[in-house]
């Protein structure tokens, strides 16, 4: 019998021989060091665990590609920056809510600091009360939590340093403890800087009409409210909440809108969970794997039988019982009407189509049970995020808060073949707009219904046909003036 040590040495010799044949002979043929390096990388990858490679590629790449940064660099180079000898530092109200509101509010804070040429204290966020998710500011002190509660702080800081070096960034107010003048800020609200707010599609909004005028108006405001002779530097200016105030749709083109949104990337530990869930979804439900390196998805046109999956955002948790959210009975017809009229029937004997249900509910909640039962009538299998994680990963998920768990849903929905949601949700708008920008359709091709238009006249359409966003990849159902604000003022 050959000993294990002997087998080990024979195996090493065999691998080395194969490597020689794989690399050296092609090298002698091509004389290309680049050819050798690429083949060497391919061979090493072939010996690694396939799932680990998928997760690694997922973490190293973004939907729609990595941040380019050239448009941001051009913007920053075009601004007049306040001299460091008389520093002005911008801080902002902590942003409450889920990823849609928090991401948008924090990016508006950054964008405002760039516009007036000031320094920036990294924006923060409020945590919901763990006991009552409708209490958006009940989870901690008034100063809020660091943005790495949801997002990758190293990615943000490195991106700003690389593409906007003119913007001096401070981690927190605490980091500036030796600057006593910062303790008493000059409060400012966008309403104090302008009275010109945009009306889109006959809908008045709080979106700034002329953002290019804000810098001059801020200077005049500061001179009036805090004259130079009364200033102690550095001066801190504290900006009130601006969730949907910046006209992002008109911000130097779709490329900048998409790229600026990539400043805030979901934390890597949560993205790793999402990657694992997607891998498991593919393996257990015969869903075609995405190509995370290319940042693409299985074509939405084939998601009803071509190997992709449908992602549906169901927003019926307890905090939606007030505030104008449609109840379960109004949301569900949208989705199953889509199944009935816009999905090609599966051939006889075909496996069920796969639906990923993004929700803050669990499989034990009635809405999820009822949705699964109804989906079965359409030959669809419904899974939620917990169905796609192993025991160790579920333990990690349980350690996350309600909004942090939603980030997992967010990352998965970005990669669905088709995504369905409702127009009242900033979460759904963020996903739909980002998918449209990333996969080539562009936001101008998707905005369908406008308040005051035909689709908003009672009786014009069946309720289940009301759509405010429709492109090749996503549909958002319903009618709401909130949807207008999100379309025109969201950083996806």
C-alpha positions as CSV (number, residue, x, y, z in Angstrom):
1,X,0.0,0.0,0.0
2,X,1.3,3.4,-0.9
3,X,1.5,5.7,2.1
4,X,-0.4,9.0,2.4
5,X,2.9,10.9,2.3
6,X,3.9,9.2,-0.9
7,X,0.5,10.0,-2.5
8,X,0.9,13.6,-1.4
9,X,4.3,14.0,-3.1
10,X,3.1,12.3,-6.2
11,X,0.1,14.7,-6.4
12,X,2.4,17.7,-6.0
13,X,4.6,16.4,-8.8
14,X,1.6,15.8,-11.1
15,X,0.3,19.4,-10.4
16,X,3.7,20.9,-11.1
17,X,4.0,18.9,-14.3
18,X,0.5,20.0,-15.5
19,X,1.4,23.6,-14.6
20,X,4.6,23.3,-16.7
21,X,2.6,22.0,-19.7
22,X,-0.1,24.6,-19.2
23,X,2.2,27.7,-18.9
24,X,5.7,27.0,-20.2
25,X,4.8,25.5,-23.6
26,X,2.2,28.2,-24.4
27,X,4.8,30.8,-23.3
28,X,7.5,29.3,-25.6
29,X,4.8,29.5,-28.4
30,X,3.7,33.1,-27.7
31,X,6.6,34.7,-25.8
32,X,4.0,36.7,-23.9
33,X,4.4,37.3,-20.2
34,X,0.8,38.6,-20.1
35,X,-0.4,35.4,-21.6
36,X,1.4,33.4,-18.9
37,X,0.0,35.6,-16.1
38,X,-3.6,35.2,-17.3
39,X,-3.3,31.5,-17.7
40,X,-1.7,31.2,-14.3
41,X,-4.6,33.1,-12.7
42,X,-7.1,30.9,-14.5
43,X,-5.4,27.7,-13.3
44,X,-5.2,28.9,-9.7
45,X,-8.9,29.8,-9.8
46,X,-9.8,26.3,-11.1
47,X,-8.4,24.8,-7.8
48,X,-10.5,27.1,-5.6
49,X,-14.0,26.5,-4.3
50,X,-16.5,27.6,-6.9
51,X,-18.8,29.3,-4.4
52,X,-15.9,31.2,-2.7
53,X,-14.9,32.5,-6.1
54,X,-18.4,33.7,-6.8
55,X,-18.6,35.5,-3.5
56,X,-15.1,37.0,-4.1
57,X,-16.1,38.2,-7.5
58,X,-19.3,39.6,-6.1
59,X,-17.5,41.7,-3.5
60,X,-14.9,43.0,-6.0
61,X,-17.5,44.2,-8.5
62,X,-20.5,46.5,-8.6
63,X,-23.8,46.3,-10.5
64,X,-23.2,48.4,-13.6
65,X,-19.4,48.4,-13.0
66,X,-17.1,50.0,-10.6
67,X,-17.3,53.7,-9.9
68,X,-15.6,55.7,-12.7
69,X,-15.2,59.0,-10.8
70,X,-14.3,61.1,-13.8
71,X,-17.6,63.2,-13.7
72,X,-17.1,63.7,-10.0
73,X,-13.5,64.9,-10.5
74,X,-14.7,67.3,-13.2
75,X,-17.4,68.6,-10.9
76,X,-15.0,69.2,-8.0
77,X,-12.5,70.8,-10.2
78,X,-15.1,73.3,-11.4
79,X,-16.1,74.6,-7.9
80,X,-14.6,77.5,-5.9
81,X,-13.4,76.1,-2.6
82,X,-13.4,78.1,0.6
83,X,-9.7,78.7,1.6
84,X,-8.3,76.5,4.4
85,X,-7.3,79.7,6.3
86,X,-11.0,80.4,6.9
87,X,-12.4,76.9,7.0
88,X,-16.2,76.2,6.8
89,X,-17.2,72.7,7.8
90,X,-20.6,71.2,6.8
91,X,-22.4,68.7,9.1
92,X,-25.9,67.4,8.5
93,X,-28.9,66.1,10.4
94,X,-28.7,62.3,10.9
95,X,-31.0,60.7,8.3
96,X,-33.9,58.4,9.4
97,X,-35.4,55.5,7.5
98,X,-34.3,52.7,5.3
99,X,-31.6,52.5,2.6
100,X,-33.6,54.7,0.1
101,X,-33.9,57.6,2.4
102,X,-30.6,57.3,4.2
103,X,-28.6,56.9,1.1
104,X,-30.2,59.9,-0.6
105,X,-30.0,62.1,2.4
106,X,-26.4,61.4,3.0
107,X,-25.4,61.9,-0.7
108,X,-27.3,65.2,-0.7
109,X,-25.2,66.2,2.3
110,X,-22.0,65.4,0.4
111,X,-23.3,67.1,-2.7
112,X,-24.1,70.3,-0.8
113,X,-20.7,70.5,0.8
114,X,-19.1,70.2,-2.7
115,X,-21.4,72.8,-4.1
116,X,-20.4,75.5,-1.6
117,X,-16.8,74.4,-1.5
118,X,-16.7,73.5,2.2
119,X,-15.2,70.7,4.3
120,X,-17.4,67.8,5.3
121,X,-18.1,65.9,8.5
122,X,-19.3,62.5,7.3
123,X,-23.1,62.3,7.5
124,X,-24.8,60.0,10.0
125,X,-28.1,58.2,10.3
126,X,-30.8,57.4,12.8
127,X,-31.6,53.9,13.9
128,X,-35.1,52.7,14.2
129,X,-36.4,51.5,17.5
130,X,-35.8,47.8,17.7
131,X,-39.1,47.4,19.5
132,X,-41.1,49.6,17.1
133,X,-39.9,49.9,13.5
134,X,-42.3,52.8,12.9
135,X,-40.3,54.9,15.4
136,X,-37.5,56.0,13.0
137,X,-35.5,57.9,15.6
138,X,-35.9,55.7,18.6
139,X,-32.8,53.5,18.5
140,X,-30.0,55.8,19.9
141,X,-28.9,59.3,20.9
142,X,-29.8,62.3,18.9
143,X,-26.4,62.5,17.2
144,X,-27.1,59.3,15.3
145,X,-24.9,56.4,14.1
146,X,-21.9,56.3,11.8
147,X,-22.7,55.6,8.2
148,X,-20.9,52.3,8.4
149,X,-24.1,51.1,10.1
150,X,-25.2,50.5,6.5
151,X,-22.4,51.4,4.1
152,X,-18.7,50.9,3.6
153,X,-16.9,53.9,5.1
154,X,-13.5,53.0,3.7
155,X,-15.0,52.9,0.2
156,X,-16.6,56.3,0.5
157,X,-13.5,58.0,2.0
158,X,-11.2,56.4,-0.5
159,X,-13.4,57.4,-3.4
160,X,-13.7,61.0,-2.3
161,X,-10.0,61.2,-1.8
162,X,-9.3,59.8,-5.2
163,X,-11.9,61.7,-7.2
164,X,-12.5,64.9,-5.2
165,X,-9.3,65.6,-3.3
166,X,-10.4,69.2,-2.8
167,X,-13.1,68.0,-0.3
168,X,-11.5,67.7,3.1
169,X,-13.4,64.9,5.0
170,X,-13.6,64.5,8.8
171,X,-14.8,61.2,10.3
172,X,-17.0,62.8,13.0
173,X,-17.5,65.9,15.1
174,X,-15.7,64.0,17.9
175,X,-12.6,63.8,15.8
176,X,-12.5,67.6,15.9
177,X,-12.6,67.9,19.7
178,X,-9.8,70.4,19.7
179,X,-11.8,72.9,17.7
180,X,-14.2,74.5,20.2
181,X,-15.7,76.9,17.6
182,X,-17.4,73.9,16.0
183,X,-19.5,73.2,19.1
184,X,-22.0,75.9,18.2
185,X,-23.0,75.6,14.5
186,X,-24.8,77.9,12.2
187,X,-28.0,76.1,11.3
188,X,-29.2,76.3,7.7
189,X,-32.2,74.9,5.8
190,X,-32.4,74.8,2.1
191,X,-35.6,76.9,2.3
192,X,-33.4,79.7,3.7
193,X,-31.2,79.6,0.6
194,X,-33.8,79.6,-2.1
195,X,-37.5,80.0,-2.7
196,X,-37.3,78.4,-6.2
197,X,-38.6,74.9,-6.1
198,X,-39.4,72.8,-9.1
199,X,-42.8,71.6,-10.3
200,X,-42.6,68.4,-12.3
201,X,-45.6,67.0,-14.2
202,X,-47.9,69.5,-12.4
203,X,-46.7,68.3,-9.1
204,X,-45.1,70.9,-6.7
205,X,-42.0,69.5,-5.0
206,X,-39.3,70.5,-2.5
207,X,-36.6,70.0,-5.2
208,X,-34.3,72.9,-5.7
209,X,-35.0,74.6,-9.1
210,X,-31.5,76.2,-9.5
211,X,-28.8,74.3,-7.5
212,X,-26.1,76.3,-9.3
213,X,-27.2,79.4,-7.4
214,X,-26.9,77.8,-3.9
215,X,-23.2,78.6,-3.4
216,X,-23.7,82.4,-3.9
217,X,-26.9,82.3,-1.9
218,X,-25.1,80.5,0.9
219,X,-22.3,83.1,1.0
220,X,-24.9,85.8,1.3
221,X,-26.8,83.9,4.0
222,X,-23.6,83.4,6.0
223,X,-22.6,87.0,5.7
224,X,-26.0,88.1,6.9
225,X,-26.3,85.5,9.8
226,X,-22.7,85.4,10.8
227,X,-20.8,88.4,9.8
228,X,-17.0,88.0,9.3
229,X,-16.2,90.1,12.4
230,X,-18.2,87.7,14.6
231,X,-16.7,84.5,13.2
232,X,-14.4,82.1,14.9
233,X,-12.8,79.6,12.6
234,X,-13.4,76.9,11.7
235,X,-17.1,77.6,11.3
236,X,-19.5,74.7,11.3
237,X,-22.7,74.9,9.2
238,X,-25.3,72.4,10.1
239,X,-27.7,71.4,7.3
240,X,-31.2,70.3,8.0
241,X,-32.6,67.2,6.4
242,X,-32.7,67.2,2.6
243,X,-34.1,63.8,1.7
244,X,-35.4,64.7,-1.8
245,X,-34.2,68.2,-2.5
246,X,-31.4,67.9,-5.1
247,X,-32.5,67.6,-8.8
248,X,-30.4,64.5,-9.5
249,X,-32.1,63.8,-12.8
250,X,-30.7,67.0,-14.2
251,X,-27.3,66.7,-12.6
252,X,-24.8,66.7,-15.5
253,X,-26.3,63.6,-17.1
254,X,-27.3,60.0,-16.3
255,X,-23.6,59.0,-16.0
256,X,-23.0,61.3,-13.1
257,X,-26.2,60.4,-11.4
258,X,-25.3,56.7,-11.5
259,X,-21.7,57.2,-10.6
260,X,-22.3,59.5,-7.6
261,X,-24.7,56.9,-6.1
262,X,-21.9,54.4,-6.0
263,X,-20.1,56.5,-3.4
264,X,-22.3,54.7,-0.8
265,X,-21.8,50.9,-1.2
266,X,-23.4,48.4,1.1
267,X,-21.1,46.9,3.8
268,X,-19.1,44.0,2.6
269,X,-20.2,41.6,5.3
270,X,-23.8,42.1,4.2
271,X,-22.9,41.9,0.5
272,X,-21.2,38.6,1.2
273,X,-24.4,37.2,2.7
274,X,-26.3,38.4,-0.4
275,X,-23.7,36.7,-2.6
276,X,-24.0,33.4,-0.7
277,X,-27.8,33.6,-0.9
278,X,-27.7,34.2,-4.7
279,X,-25.4,31.2,-5.1
280,X,-27.7,29.0,-3.1
281,X,-30.7,30.3,-5.0
282,X,-29.0,29.3,-8.3
283,X,-28.0,25.8,-7.1
284,X,-31.3,24.9,-5.4
285,X,-33.8,26.4,-7.9
286,X,-32.0,26.0,-11.2
287,X,-31.6,29.7,-11.6
288,X,-28.8,30.8,-14.0
289,X,-25.9,32.3,-12.2
290,X,-25.2,36.0,-12.8
291,X,-21.8,37.1,-13.9
292,X,-20.7,39.2,-10.9
293,X,-17.5,40.3,-12.6
294,X,-19.5,41.8,-15.5
295,X,-22.1,43.2,-13.2
296,X,-24.9,41.8,-15.4
297,X,-28.0,39.8,-14.8
298,X,-30.0,37.2,-16.8
299,X,-32.1,39.1,-19.3
300,X,-35.3,40.4,-17.8
301,X,-37.1,39.4,-21.0
302,X,-36.3,35.7,-20.2
303,X,-36.9,35.8,-16.5
304,X,-40.2,34.0,-16.8
305,X,-38.7,30.8,-18.0
306,X,-35.3,31.5,-19.4
307,X,-33.4,30.8,-16.2
308,X,-33.6,34.1,-14.3
309,X,-35.7,34.9,-11.3
310,X,-38.3,37.5,-10.5
311,X,-37.7,39.7,-7.5
312,X,-40.8,41.2,-5.8
313,X,-40.7,43.8,-3.0
314,X,-43.6,43.4,-0.6
315,X,-43.9,46.3,1.7
316,X,-46.6,45.4,4.3
317,X,-44.7,45.5,7.6
318,X,-46.3,47.0,10.7
319,X,-44.9,50.5,10.0
320,X,-46.9,50.8,6.8
321,X,-50.3,50.8,8.5
322,X,-50.2,54.5,8.5
323,X,-48.7,57.1,6.1
324,X,-50.4,56.3,2.9
325,X,-49.0,52.8,2.1
326,X,-51.2,50.4,0.2
327,X,-52.3,47.4,2.1
328,X,-51.5,43.8,1.1
329,X,-54.8,43.4,-0.7
330,X,-53.9,46.3,-3.0
331,X,-50.2,45.4,-3.6
332,X,-50.7,41.8,-4.5
333,X,-53.0,42.3,-7.6
334,X,-50.2,44.3,-9.2
335,X,-47.8,41.4,-9.1
336,X,-50.1,38.6,-10.0
337,X,-51.6,40.7,-12.8
338,X,-48.1,41.0,-14.2
339,X,-47.7,37.2,-13.9
340,X,-51.0,36.7,-15.8
341,X,-50.5,39.2,-18.6
342,X,-46.8,39.8,-19.1
343,X,-45.1,36.4,-18.4
344,X,-45.0,33.7,-21.0
345,X,-46.7,30.5,-19.8
346,X,-44.3,27.8,-18.8
347,X,-44.3,24.7,-21.1
348,X,-45.8,21.5,-19.8
349,X,-43.5,19.8,-17.4
350,X,-41.2,22.8,-16.8
351,X,-40.1,23.5,-13.3
352,X,-41.8,26.3,-11.5
353,X,-40.6,29.8,-12.0
354,X,-38.7,31.3,-9.1
355,X,-39.7,34.4,-7.1
356,X,-37.5,36.0,-4.5
357,X,-39.8,37.9,-2.1
358,X,-38.0,40.9,-0.5
359,X,-39.7,41.7,2.7
360,X,-39.1,42.5,6.4
361,X,-41.6,39.8,7.3
362,X,-40.7,36.2,7.9
363,X,-42.0,33.0,6.4
364,X,-44.3,32.6,9.5
365,X,-46.2,35.9,8.8
366,X,-49.6,35.6,7.2
367,X,-48.8,37.9,4.2
368,X,-45.8,35.7,3.2
369,X,-47.9,32.5,3.6
370,X,-50.7,34.0,1.6
371,X,-48.4,35.2,-1.1
372,X,-46.8,31.8,-1.4
373,X,-50.1,30.1,-1.7
374,X,-51.3,32.5,-4.4
375,X,-48.0,32.2,-6.3
376,X,-48.4,28.4,-6.4
377,X,-51.5,29.0,-8.6
378,X,-49.2,30.6,-11.1
379,X,-46.6,27.7,-10.9
380,X,-44.2,29.9,-9.0
381,X,-42.0,29.0,-6.0
382,X,-41.5,31.8,-3.5
383,X,-38.4,32.1,-1.4
384,X,-37.3,34.7,1.2
385,X,-33.8,35.5,2.3
386,X,-33.8,33.1,5.2
387,X,-34.6,30.2,2.9
388,X,-31.3,30.9,1.1
389,X,-28.9,30.9,4.0
390,X,-27.3,28.1,6.0
391,X,-27.5,27.9,9.8
392,X,-24.3,29.9,10.4
393,X,-25.4,32.6,8.0
394,X,-28.9,32.9,9.6
395,X,-27.1,33.4,12.9
396,X,-25.3,36.3,11.4
397,X,-28.5,37.6,9.9
398,X,-30.2,37.5,13.3
399,X,-27.5,39.7,14.6
400,X,-28.4,42.5,12.2
401,X,-31.1,45.1,12.7
402,X,-34.3,45.3,10.6
403,X,-32.8,47.9,8.2
404,X,-29.5,46.1,7.9
405,X,-31.4,42.9,6.9
406,X,-33.1,44.9,4.2
407,X,-29.7,45.6,2.6
408,X,-29.5,41.9,1.8
409,X,-32.8,42.1,-0.1
410,X,-31.6,45.2,-1.8
411,X,-28.4,43.5,-3.2
412,X,-30.4,40.5,-4.4
413,X,-33.2,42.5,-6.1
414,X,-30.5,44.4,-8.0
415,X,-29.6,41.2,-9.7
416,X,-33.1,39.8,-10.4
417,X,-34.2,39.2,-14.0
418,X,-37.3,41.2,-13.4
419,X,-38.1,43.4,-10.3
420,X,-41.5,44.5,-9.2
421,X,-42.4,47.0,-6.5
422,X,-44.7,49.9,-5.5
423,X,-44.2,53.6,-6.1
424,X,-44.6,54.6,-2.5
425,X,-41.3,52.9,-1.6
426,X,-38.0,54.7,-1.9
427,X,-36.3,51.3,-1.6
428,X,-38.1,50.1,-4.7
429,X,-37.3,53.3,-6.6
430,X,-33.6,53.1,-5.7
431,X,-33.5,49.5,-7.0
432,X,-35.4,50.2,-10.2
433,X,-33.5,53.4,-11.1
434,X,-30.2,51.8,-10.5
435,X,-31.1,48.8,-12.6
436,X,-32.2,51.0,-15.4
437,X,-29.0,53.0,-15.4
438,X,-26.7,49.9,-14.9
439,X,-28.3,47.7,-17.5
440,X,-28.6,50.2,-20.3
441,X,-32.2,51.3,-20.5
442,X,-31.7,54.7,-18.8
443,X,-34.2,56.5,-16.5
444,X,-35.8,58.5,-19.3
445,X,-37.2,55.3,-20.9
446,X,-38.9,54.2,-17.7
447,X,-41.0,57.0,-16.2
448,X,-44.6,56.2,-17.3
449,X,-47.4,57.7,-15.4
450,X,-47.5,61.3,-14.2
451,X,-49.9,62.8,-11.6
452,X,-52.4,64.8,-13.5
453,X,-51.9,62.7,-16.6
454,X,-54.2,60.1,-18.1
455,X,-53.0,57.2,-15.8
456,X,-54.0,59.3,-12.8
457,X,-57.6,59.8,-13.8
458,X,-60.0,57.6,-11.9
459,X,-61.3,54.8,-14.1
460,X,-58.8,55.3,-16.9
461,X,-57.0,52.1,-16.2
462,X,-57.6,49.0,-14.2
463,X,-56.0,49.5,-10.8
464,X,-53.7,46.6,-11.3
465,X,-52.3,48.3,-14.5
466,X,-51.2,51.5,-12.9
467,X,-47.5,51.8,-13.5
468,X,-45.2,54.8,-12.8
469,X,-42.0,53.1,-13.8
470,X,-41.6,50.5,-16.6
471,X,-38.4,49.5,-18.4
472,X,-37.0,46.2,-19.6
473,X,-35.9,45.3,-16.0
474,X,-38.3,46.7,-13.5
475,X,-41.9,47.9,-12.9
476,X,-43.2,50.0,-10.1
477,X,-46.9,49.9,-9.6
478,X,-49.4,52.5,-8.2
479,X,-49.9,56.2,-8.3
480,X,-48.3,58.6,-5.8
481,X,-46.9,62.1,-5.9
482,X,-44.1,60.7,-3.7
483,X,-43.0,58.8,-6.8
484,X,-42.5,62.0,-8.7
485,X,-40.2,63.4,-6.0
486,X,-38.2,60.1,-6.0
487,X,-37.9,59.9,-9.7
488,X,-36.5,63.4,-10.1
489,X,-34.5,63.6,-6.9
490,X,-33.0,60.2,-6.1
491,X,-29.3,59.1,-6.3
492,X,-29.7,55.5,-7.3
